[in-house]
Amino acid sequence: MATSKYAAELVENAAKLSAPGKGLLAADESTGTIAKRFQSIGVENSEANRAAYRELLFTTKGIGEHVSGAILFEE
């Protein structure tokens, strides 16, 4: 059965995502929601700025010590 082929991988990934002391980073703001955030600080809502903002979140020093995964907005 095809599902049994991925069962161990699924269990392993679930364990990593639910690691004690860690959480998920919700970076799934839509373009409309992030536009409001950017407008409040005078930043243009461009694809490049949205990518830079997300990169800043994901490359924060030590993030892996506290975050086990991320929820993203498809863009």
PDB file of N, CA, C and O in Angstrom:
ATOM      1  N   MET A   1       0.843  -1.193   0.000  1.00  0.00           N
ATOM      2  CA  MET A   1       0.000   0.000   0.000  1.00  0.00           C
ATOM      3  C   MET A   1       0.885   1.252   0.000  1.00  0.00           C
ATOM      4  O   MET A   1       1.881   1.302   0.722  1.00  0.00           O
ATOM      5  N   ALA A   2       0.538   2.238  -0.785  1.00  0.00           N
ATOM      6  CA  ALA A   2       1.351   3.441  -0.948  1.00  0.00           C
ATOM      7  C   ALA A   2       1.448   4.248   0.342  1.00  0.00           C
ATOM      8  O   ALA A   2       2.501   4.822   0.617  1.00  0.00           O
ATOM      9  N   THR A   3       0.393   4.311   1.133  1.00  0.00           N
ATOM     10  CA  THR A   3       0.429   5.135   2.343  1.00  0.00           C
ATOM     11  C   THR A   3       1.419   4.606   3.368  1.00  0.00           C
ATOM     12  O   THR A   3       2.039   5.398   4.079  1.00  0.00           O
ATOM     13  N   SER A   4       1.586   3.299   3.467  1.00  0.00           N
ATOM     14  CA  SER A   4       2.537   2.752   4.432  1.00  0.00           C
ATOM     15  C   SER A   4       3.971   3.143   4.072  1.00  0.00           C
ATOM     16  O   SER A   4       4.840   3.191   4.942  1.00  0.00           O
ATOM     17  N   LYS A   5       4.212   3.417   2.817  1.00  0.00           N
ATOM     18  CA  LYS A   5       5.535   3.845   2.367  1.00  0.00           C
ATOM     19  C   LYS A   5       5.943   5.153   3.038  1.00  0.00           C
ATOM     20  O   LYS A   5       7.126   5.369   3.300  1.00  0.00           O
ATOM     21  N   TYR A   6       4.980   6.023   3.317  1.00  0.00           N
ATOM     22  CA  TYR A   6       5.268   7.341   3.873  1.00  0.00           C
ATOM     23  C   TYR A   6       4.947   7.453   5.359  1.00  0.00           C
ATOM     24  O   TYR A   6       5.179   8.504   5.956  1.00  0.00           O
ATOM     25  N   ALA A   7       4.426   6.412   5.960  1.00  0.00           N
ATOM     26  CA  ALA A   7       3.990   6.473   7.351  1.00  0.00           C
ATOM     27  C   ALA A   7       5.134   6.840   8.294  1.00  0.00           C
ATOM     28  O   ALA A   7       4.966   7.716   9.142  1.00  0.00           O
ATOM     29  N   ALA A   8       6.271   6.205   8.168  1.00  0.00           N
ATOM     30  CA  ALA A   8       7.406   6.491   9.056  1.00  0.00           C
ATOM     31  C   ALA A   8       7.892   7.928   8.877  1.00  0.00           C
ATOM     32  O   ALA A   8       8.225   8.605   9.850  1.00  0.00           O
ATOM     33  N   GLU A   9       7.931   8.383   7.633  1.00  0.00           N
ATOM     34  CA  GLU A   9       8.358   9.757   7.367  1.00  0.00           C
ATOM     35  C   GLU A   9       7.379  10.758   7.973  1.00  0.00           C
ATOM     36  O   GLU A   9       7.795  11.772   8.533  1.00  0.00           O
ATOM     37  N   LEU A  10       6.108  10.484   7.866  1.00  0.00           N
ATOM     38  CA  LEU A  10       5.087  11.357   8.438  1.00  0.00           C
ATOM     39  C   LEU A  10       5.218  11.427   9.956  1.00  0.00           C
ATOM     40  O   LEU A  10       5.147  12.513  10.530  1.00  0.00           O
ATOM     41  N   VAL A  11       5.404  10.305  10.601  1.00  0.00           N
ATOM     42  CA  VAL A  11       5.562  10.258  12.059  1.00  0.00           C
ATOM     43  C   VAL A  11       6.813  11.029  12.469  1.00  0.00           C
ATOM     44  O   VAL A  11       6.789  11.785  13.441  1.00  0.00           O
ATOM     45  N   GLU A  12       7.897  10.842  11.736  1.00  0.00           N
ATOM     46  CA  GLU A  12       9.142  11.548  12.030  1.00  0.00           C
ATOM     47  C   GLU A  12       8.968  13.062  11.899  1.00  0.00           C
ATOM     48  O   GLU A  12       9.424  13.813  12.761  1.00  0.00           O
ATOM     49  N   ASN A  13       8.316  13.509  10.835  1.00  0.00           N
ATOM     50  CA  ASN A  13       8.095  14.947  10.632  1.00  0.00           C
ATOM     51  C   ASN A  13       7.177  15.528  11.692  1.00  0.00           C
ATOM     52  O   ASN A  13       7.408  16.639  12.170  1.00  0.00           O
ATOM     53  N   ALA A  14       6.145  14.798  12.063  1.00  0.00           N
ATOM     54  CA  ALA A  14       5.226  15.264  13.110  1.00  0.00           C
ATOM     55  C   ALA A  14       5.966  15.415  14.434  1.00  0.00           C
ATOM     56  O   ALA A  14       5.735  16.376  15.168  1.00  0.00           O
ATOM     57  N   ALA A  15       6.842  14.484  14.739  1.00  0.00           N
ATOM     58  CA  ALA A  15       7.625  14.564  15.972  1.00  0.00           C
ATOM     59  C   ALA A  15       8.531  15.793  15.965  1.00  0.00           C
ATOM     60  O   ALA A  15       8.665  16.468  16.985  1.00  0.00           O
ATOM     61  N   LYS A  16       9.146  16.084  14.836  1.00  0.00           N
ATOM     62  CA  LYS A  16      10.018  17.258  14.725  1.00  0.00           C
ATOM     63  C   LYS A  16       9.223  18.552  14.888  1.00  0.00           C
ATOM     64  O   LYS A  16       9.680  19.486  15.548  1.00  0.00           O
ATOM     65  N   LEU A  17       8.041  18.607  14.290  1.00  0.00           N
ATOM     66  CA  LEU A  17       7.219  19.820  14.360  1.00  0.00           C
ATOM     67  C   LEU A  17       6.662  20.064  15.758  1.00  0.00           C
ATOM     68  O   LEU A  17       6.406  21.207  16.137  1.00  0.00           O
ATOM     69  N   SER A  18       6.477  19.000  16.517  1.00  0.00           N
ATOM     70  CA  SER A  18       5.897  19.149  17.857  1.00  0.00           C
ATOM     71  C   SER A  18       6.945  18.952  18.943  1.00  0.00           C
ATOM     72  O   SER A  18       6.629  18.480  20.035  1.00  0.00           O
ATOM     73  N   ALA A  19       8.179  19.307  18.653  1.00  0.00           N
ATOM     74  CA  ALA A  19       9.270  19.147  19.607  1.00  0.00           C
ATOM     75  C   ALA A  19       9.020  19.981  20.860  1.00  0.00           C
ATOM     76  O   ALA A  19       8.582  21.127  20.760  1.00  0.00           O
ATOM     77  N   PRO A  20       9.291  19.424  22.030  1.00  0.00           N
ATOM     78  CA  PRO A  20       9.088  20.168  23.282  1.00  0.00           C
ATOM     79  C   PRO A  20       9.871  21.481  23.298  1.00  0.00           C
ATOM     80  O   PRO A  20      11.039  21.523  22.912  1.00  0.00           O
ATOM     81  N   GLY A  21       9.222  22.534  23.742  1.00  0.00           N
ATOM     82  CA  GLY A  21       9.867  23.834  23.845  1.00  0.00           C
ATOM     83  C   GLY A  21       9.946  24.612  22.553  1.00  0.00           C
ATOM     84  O   GLY A  21      10.501  25.711  22.531  1.00  0.00           O
ATOM     85  N   LYS A  22       9.403  24.070  21.471  1.00  0.00           N
ATOM     86  CA  LYS A  22       9.433  24.761  20.184  1.00  0.00           C
ATOM     87  C   LYS A  22       8.011  24.973  19.682  1.00  0.00           C
ATOM     88  O   LYS A  22       7.071  24.330  20.149  1.00  0.00           O
ATOM     89  N   GLY A  23       7.870  25.871  18.738  1.00  0.00           N
ATOM     90  CA  GLY A  23       6.560  26.142  18.158  1.00  0.00           C
ATOM     91  C   GLY A  23       6.676  26.401  16.669  1.00  0.00           C
ATOM     92  O   GLY A  23       7.762  26.359  16.090  1.00  0.00           O
ATOM     93  N   LEU A  24       5.542  26.668  16.072  1.00  0.00           N
ATOM     94  CA  LEU A  24       5.483  26.968  14.644  1.00  0.00           C
ATOM     95  C   LEU A  24       5.429  28.479  14.451  1.00  0.00           C
ATOM     96  O   LEU A  24       4.758  29.184  15.205  1.00  0.00           O
ATOM     97  N   LEU A  25       6.131  28.967  13.449  1.00  0.00           N
ATOM     98  CA  LEU A  25       6.098  30.381  13.087  1.00  0.00           C
ATOM     99  C   LEU A  25       5.017  30.564  12.035  1.00  0.00           C
ATOM    100  O   LEU A  25       5.119  30.022  10.934  1.00  0.00           O
ATOM    101  N   ALA A  26       3.990  31.319  12.366  1.00  0.00           N
ATOM    102  CA  ALA A  26       2.903  31.577  11.418  1.00  0.00           C
ATOM    103  C   ALA A  26       3.260  32.810  10.588  1.00  0.00           C
ATOM    104  O   ALA A  26       3.084  33.945  11.032  1.00  0.00           O
ATOM    105  N   ALA A  27       3.759  32.572   9.389  1.00  0.00           N
ATOM    106  CA  ALA A  27       4.141  33.647   8.471  1.00  0.00           C
ATOM    107  C   ALA A  27       3.246  33.566   7.241  1.00  0.00           C
ATOM    108  O   ALA A  27       3.702  33.703   6.106  1.00  0.00           O
ATOM    109  N   ASP A  28       1.969  33.340   7.494  1.00  0.00           N
ATOM    110  CA  ASP A  28       1.018  33.097   6.404  1.00  0.00           C
ATOM    111  C   ASP A  28       0.114  34.290   6.131  1.00  0.00           C
ATOM    112  O   ASP A  28      -1.029  34.127   5.704  1.00  0.00           O
ATOM    113  N   GLU A  29       0.632  35.492   6.378  1.00  0.00           N
ATOM    114  CA  GLU A  29      -0.155  36.690   6.108  1.00  0.00           C
ATOM    115  C   GLU A  29      -0.411  36.829   4.609  1.00  0.00           C
ATOM    116  O   GLU A  29       0.502  36.689   3.795  1.00  0.00           O
ATOM    117  N   SER A  30      -1.646  37.101   4.264  1.00  0.00           N
ATOM    118  CA  SER A  30      -1.972  37.343   2.855  1.00  0.00           C
ATOM    119  C   SER A  30      -1.357  38.671   2.423  1.00  0.00           C
ATOM    120  O   SER A  30      -0.907  39.453   3.261  1.00  0.00           O
ATOM    121  N   THR A  31      -1.339  38.919   1.145  1.00  0.00           N
ATOM    122  CA  THR A  31      -0.781  40.184   0.653  1.00  0.00           C
ATOM    123  C   THR A  31      -1.574  41.372   1.195  1.00  0.00           C
ATOM    124  O   THR A  31      -1.011  42.440   1.432  1.00  0.00           O
ATOM    125  N   GLY A  32      -2.870  41.188   1.389  1.00  0.00           N
ATOM    126  CA  GLY A  32      -3.695  42.265   1.953  1.00  0.00           C
ATOM    127  C   GLY A  32      -3.364  42.543   3.404  1.00  0.00           C
ATOM    128  O   GLY A  32      -3.282  43.700   3.816  1.00  0.00           O
ATOM    129  N   THR A  33      -3.173  41.494   4.176  1.00  0.00           N
ATOM    130  CA  THR A  33      -2.854  41.654   5.598  1.00  0.00           C
ATOM    131  C   THR A  33      -1.475  42.259   5.792  1.00  0.00           C
ATOM    132  O   THR A  33      -1.290  43.143   6.628  1.00  0.00           O
ATOM    133  N   ILE A  34      -0.518  41.786   5.027  1.00  0.00           N
ATOM    134  CA  ILE A  34       0.835  42.321   5.176  1.00  0.00           C
ATOM    135  C   ILE A  34       0.892  43.764   4.660  1.00  0.00           C
ATOM    136  O   ILE A  34       1.729  44.548   5.108  1.00  0.00           O
ATOM    137  N   ALA A  35       0.010  44.115   3.726  1.00  0.00           N
ATOM    138  CA  ALA A  35      -0.055  45.502   3.240  1.00  0.00           C
ATOM    139  C   ALA A  35      -0.392  46.447   4.389  1.00  0.00           C
ATOM    140  O   ALA A  35       0.175  47.534   4.492  1.00  0.00           O
ATOM    141  N   LYS A  36      -1.311  46.030   5.245  1.00  0.00           N
ATOM    142  CA  LYS A  36      -1.680  46.862   6.407  1.00  0.00           C
ATOM    143  C   LYS A  36      -0.496  47.024   7.353  1.00  0.00           C
ATOM    144  O   LYS A  36      -0.243  48.114   7.866  1.00  0.00           O
ATOM    145  N   ARG A  37       0.222  45.935   7.578  1.00  0.00           N
ATOM    146  CA  ARG A  37       1.396  45.992   8.451  1.00  0.00           C
ATOM    147  C   ARG A  37       2.445  46.944   7.858  1.00  0.00           C
ATOM    148  O   ARG A  37       2.996  47.785   8.568  1.00  0.00           O
ATOM    149  N   PHE A  38       2.714  46.806   6.570  1.00  0.00           N
ATOM    150  CA  PHE A  38       3.706  47.659   5.919  1.00  0.00           C
ATOM    151  C   PHE A  38       3.258  49.117   5.885  1.00  0.00           C
ATOM    152  O   PHE A  38       4.067  50.018   6.109  1.00  0.00           O
ATOM    153  N   GLN A  39       1.989  49.355   5.609  1.00  0.00           N
ATOM    154  CA  GLN A  39       1.481  50.726   5.532  1.00  0.00           C
ATOM    155  C   GLN A  39       1.690  51.451   6.865  1.00  0.00           C
ATOM    156  O   GLN A  39       2.017  52.638   6.889  1.00  0.00           O
ATOM    157  N   SER A  40       1.499  50.731   7.964  1.00  0.00           N
ATOM    158  CA  SER A  40       1.634  51.352   9.284  1.00  0.00           C
ATOM    159  C   SER A  40       3.060  51.808   9.587  1.00  0.00           C
ATOM    160  O   SER A  40       3.278  52.642  10.465  1.00  0.00           O
ATOM    161  N   ILE A  41       4.039  51.250   8.847  1.00  0.00           N
ATOM    162  CA  ILE A  41       5.436  51.648   9.062  1.00  0.00           C
ATOM    163  C   ILE A  41       6.051  52.311   7.832  1.00  0.00           C
ATOM    164  O   ILE A  41       7.259  52.539   7.774  1.00  0.00           O
ATOM    165  N   GLY A  42       5.202  52.617   6.851  1.00  0.00           N
ATOM    166  CA  GLY A  42       5.654  53.349   5.671  1.00  0.00           C
ATOM    167  C   GLY A  42       6.496  52.533   4.689  1.00  0.00           C
ATOM    168  O   GLY A  42       7.380  53.076   4.026  1.00  0.00           O
ATOM    169  N   VAL A  43       6.221  51.230   4.599  1.00  0.00           N
ATOM    170  CA  VAL A  43       6.956  50.371   3.670  1.00  0.00           C
ATOM    171  C   VAL A  43       6.049  49.995   2.507  1.00  0.00           C
ATOM    172  O   VAL A  43       4.892  49.628   2.707  1.00  0.00           O
ATOM    173  N   GLU A  44       6.578  50.087   1.298  1.00  0.00           N
ATOM    174  CA  GLU A  44       5.805  49.728   0.109  1.00  0.00           C
ATOM    175  C   GLU A  44       5.490  48.231   0.122  1.00  0.00           C
ATOM    176  O   GLU A  44       6.350  47.410   0.443  1.00  0.00           O
ATOM    177  N   ASN A  45       4.263  47.891  -0.225  1.00  0.00           N
ATOM    178  CA  ASN A  45       3.837  46.490  -0.269  1.00  0.00           C
ATOM    179  C   ASN A  45       4.201  45.894  -1.635  1.00  0.00           C
ATOM    180  O   ASN A  45       3.350  45.747  -2.512  1.00  0.00           O
ATOM    181  N   SER A  46       5.477  45.560  -1.790  1.00  0.00           N
ATOM    182  CA  SER A  46       5.950  44.954  -3.037  1.00  0.00           C
ATOM    183  C   SER A  46       6.369  43.509  -2.760  1.00  0.00           C
ATOM    184  O   SER A  46       6.617  43.132  -1.615  1.00  0.00           O
ATOM    185  N   GLU A  47       6.443  42.720  -3.809  1.00  0.00           N
ATOM    186  CA  GLU A  47       6.871  41.324  -3.656  1.00  0.00           C
ATOM    187  C   GLU A  47       8.262  41.250  -3.043  1.00  0.00           C
ATOM    188  O   GLU A  47       8.529  40.396  -2.198  1.00  0.00           O
ATOM    189  N   ALA A  48       9.142  42.143  -3.469  1.00  0.00           N
ATOM    190  CA  ALA A  48      10.515  42.157  -2.949  1.00  0.00           C
ATOM    191  C   ALA A  48      10.534  42.461  -1.450  1.00  0.00           C
ATOM    192  O   ALA A  48      11.280  41.832  -0.700  1.00  0.00           O
ATOM    193  N   ASN A  49       9.715  43.425  -1.009  1.00  0.00           N
ATOM    194  CA  ASN A  49       9.671  43.756   0.417  1.00  0.00           C
ATOM    195  C   ASN A  49       9.048  42.635   1.237  1.00  0.00           C
ATOM    196  O   ASN A  49       9.480  42.369   2.359  1.00  0.00           O
ATOM    197  N   ARG A  50       8.030  41.977   0.679  1.00  0.00           N
ATOM    198  CA  ARG A  50       7.430  40.843   1.395  1.00  0.00           C
ATOM    199  C   ARG A  50       8.441  39.712   1.541  1.00  0.00           C
ATOM    200  O   ARG A  50       8.524  39.084   2.597  1.00  0.00           O
ATOM    201  N   ALA A  51       9.203  39.452   0.494  1.00  0.00           N
ATOM    202  CA  ALA A  51      10.232  38.406   0.546  1.00  0.00           C
ATOM    203  C   ALA A  51      11.325  38.773   1.549  1.00  0.00           C
ATOM    204  O   ALA A  51      11.795  37.919   2.301  1.00  0.00           O
ATOM    205  N   ALA A  52      11.719  40.023   1.557  1.00  0.00           N
ATOM    206  CA  ALA A  52      12.753  40.474   2.500  1.00  0.00           C
ATOM    207  C   ALA A  52      12.270  40.357   3.939  1.00  0.00           C
ATOM    208  O   ALA A  52      13.032  39.971   4.825  1.00  0.00           O
ATOM    209  N   TYR A  53      11.007  40.689   4.169  1.00  0.00           N
ATOM    210  CA  TYR A  53      10.416  40.579   5.508  1.00  0.00           C
ATOM    211  C   TYR A  53      10.426  39.129   5.979  1.00  0.00           C
ATOM    212  O   TYR A  53      10.820  38.840   7.109  1.00  0.00           O
ATOM    213  N   ARG A  54       9.995  38.228   5.118  1.00  0.00           N
ATOM    214  CA  ARG A  54       9.976  36.811   5.493  1.00  0.00           C
ATOM    215  C   ARG A  54      11.385  36.262   5.680  1.00  0.00           C
ATOM    216  O   ARG A  54      11.625  35.456   6.578  1.00  0.00           O
ATOM    217  N   GLU A  55      12.307  36.692   4.841  1.00  0.00           N
ATOM    218  CA  GLU A  55      13.693  36.254   4.996  1.00  0.00           C
ATOM    219  C   GLU A  55      14.251  36.717   6.335  1.00  0.00           C
ATOM    220  O   GLU A  55      14.985  35.981   6.994  1.00  0.00           O
ATOM    221  N   LEU A  56      13.904  37.932   6.733  1.00  0.00           N
ATOM    222  CA  LEU A  56      14.336  38.445   8.027  1.00  0.00           C
ATOM    223  C   LEU A  56      13.831  37.544   9.155  1.00  0.00           C
ATOM    224  O   LEU A  56      14.573  37.227  10.085  1.00  0.00           O
ATOM    225  N   LEU A  57      12.569  37.137   9.064  1.00  0.00           N
ATOM    226  CA  LEU A  57      12.014  36.253  10.086  1.00  0.00           C
ATOM    227  C   LEU A  57      12.767  34.924  10.135  1.00  0.00           C
ATOM    228  O   LEU A  57      13.150  34.459  11.209  1.00  0.00           O
ATOM    229  N   PHE A  58      12.975  34.325   8.974  1.00  0.00           N
ATOM    230  CA  PHE A  58      13.530  32.973   8.907  1.00  0.00           C
ATOM    231  C   PHE A  58      15.031  32.905   9.149  1.00  0.00           C
ATOM    232  O   PHE A  58      15.555  31.833   9.449  1.00  0.00           O
ATOM    233  N   THR A  59      15.728  34.022   9.024  1.00  0.00           N
ATOM    234  CA  THR A  59      17.179  34.005   9.207  1.00  0.00           C
ATOM    235  C   THR A  59      17.600  34.645  10.525  1.00  0.00           C
ATOM    236  O   THR A  59      18.784  34.906  10.735  1.00  0.00           O
ATOM    237  N   THR A  60      16.651  34.898  11.404  1.00  0.00           N
ATOM    238  CA  THR A  60      16.965  35.450  12.709  1.00  0.00           C
ATOM    239  C   THR A  60      17.896  34.496  13.457  1.00  0.00           C
ATOM    240  O   THR A  60      17.634  33.295  13.522  1.00  0.00           O
ATOM    241  N   LYS A  61      18.962  35.019  14.010  1.00  0.00           N
ATOM    242  CA  LYS A  61      19.939  34.196  14.719  1.00  0.00           C
ATOM    243  C   LYS A  61      19.260  33.402  15.836  1.00  0.00           C
ATOM    244  O   LYS A  61      18.530  33.964  16.653  1.00  0.00           O
ATOM    245  N   GLY A  62      19.502  32.121  15.861  1.00  0.00           N
ATOM    246  CA  GLY A  62      18.974  31.255  16.906  1.00  0.00           C
ATOM    247  C   GLY A  62      17.537  30.813  16.731  1.00  0.00           C
ATOM    248  O   GLY A  62      16.982  30.173  17.625  1.00  0.00           O
ATOM    249  N   ILE A  63      16.916  31.135  15.606  1.00  0.00           N
ATOM    250  CA  ILE A  63      15.500  30.805  15.411  1.00  0.00           C
ATOM    251  C   ILE A  63      15.242  29.304  15.536  1.00  0.00           C
ATOM    252  O   ILE A  63      14.191  28.890  16.026  1.00  0.00           O
ATOM    253  N   GLY A  64      16.192  28.498  15.099  1.00  0.00           N
ATOM    254  CA  GLY A  64      16.023  27.050  15.154  1.00  0.00           C
ATOM    255  C   GLY A  64      15.946  26.499  16.566  1.00  0.00           C
ATOM    256  O   GLY A  64      15.492  25.373  16.770  1.00  0.00           O
ATOM    257  N   GLU A  65      16.385  27.280  17.539  1.00  0.00           N
ATOM    258  CA  GLU A  65      16.300  26.859  18.928  1.00  0.00           C
ATOM    259  C   GLU A  65      14.878  26.970  19.464  1.00  0.00           C
ATOM    260  O   GLU A  65      14.546  26.351  20.475  1.00  0.00           O
ATOM    261  N   HIS A  66      14.038  27.755  18.796  1.00  0.00           N
ATOM    262  CA  HIS A  66      12.700  28.034  19.303  1.00  0.00           C
ATOM    263  C   HIS A  66      11.574  27.675  18.337  1.00  0.00           C
ATOM    264  O   HIS A  66      10.426  27.515  18.749  1.00  0.00           O
ATOM    265  N   VAL A  67      11.902  27.552  17.063  1.00  0.00           N
ATOM    266  CA  VAL A  67      10.890  27.304  16.030  1.00  0.00           C
ATOM    267  C   VAL A  67      11.196  25.982  15.323  1.00  0.00           C
ATOM    268  O   VAL A  67      12.323  25.734  14.896  1.00  0.00           O
ATOM    269  N   SER A  68      10.178  25.150  15.213  1.00  0.00           N
ATOM    270  CA  SER A  68      10.382  23.847  14.572  1.00  0.00           C
ATOM    271  C   SER A  68       9.834  23.789  13.146  1.00  0.00           C
ATOM    272  O   SER A  68      10.096  22.830  12.421  1.00  0.00           O
ATOM    273  N   GLY A  69       9.077  24.805  12.741  1.00  0.00           N
ATOM    274  CA  GLY A  69       8.513  24.838  11.403  1.00  0.00           C
ATOM    275  C   GLY A  69       7.813  26.151  11.158  1.00  0.00           C
ATOM    276  O   GLY A  69       7.702  26.985  12.056  1.00  0.00           O
ATOM    277  N   ALA A  70       7.342  26.334   9.940  1.00  0.00           N
ATOM    278  CA  ALA A  70       6.685  27.591   9.583  1.00  0.00           C
ATOM    279  C   ALA A  70       5.464  27.318   8.711  1.00  0.00           C
ATOM    280  O   ALA A  70       5.436  26.375   7.921  1.00  0.00           O
ATOM    281  N   ILE A  71       4.468  28.161   8.878  1.00  0.00           N
ATOM    282  CA  ILE A  71       3.269  28.140   8.031  1.00  0.00           C
ATOM    283  C   ILE A  71       3.427  29.317   7.085  1.00  0.00           C
ATOM    284  O   ILE A  71       3.609  30.451   7.528  1.00  0.00           O
ATOM    285  N   LEU A  72       3.360  29.057   5.792  1.00  0.00           N
ATOM    286  CA  LEU A  72       3.612  30.101   4.799  1.00  0.00           C
ATOM    287  C   LEU A  72       2.374  30.412   3.957  1.00  0.00           C
ATOM    288  O   LEU A  72       1.479  29.580   3.811  1.00  0.00           O
ATOM    289  N   PHE A  73       2.344  31.614   3.414  1.00  0.00           N
ATOM    290  CA  PHE A  73       1.340  32.034   2.454  1.00  0.00           C
ATOM    291  C   PHE A  73       1.906  31.756   1.071  1.00  0.00           C
ATOM    292  O   PHE A  73       3.048  32.116   0.785  1.00  0.00           O
ATOM    293  N   GLU A  74       1.124  31.125   0.217  1.00  0.00           N
ATOM    294  CA  GLU A  74       1.601  30.813  -1.120  1.00  0.00           C
ATOM    295  C   GLU A  74       1.697  32.083  -1.948  1.00  0.00           C
ATOM    296  O   GLU A  74       0.690  32.729  -2.236  1.00  0.00           O
ATOM    297  N   GLU A  75       2.898  32.428  -2.320  1.00  0.00           N
ATOM    298  CA  GLU A  75       3.098  33.614  -3.147  1.00  0.00           C
ATOM    299  C   GLU A  75       4.156  33.324  -4.180  1.00  0.00           C
ATOM    300  O   GLU A  75       4.485  34.192  -4.988  1.00  0.00           O
TER     301      GLU A  75
END
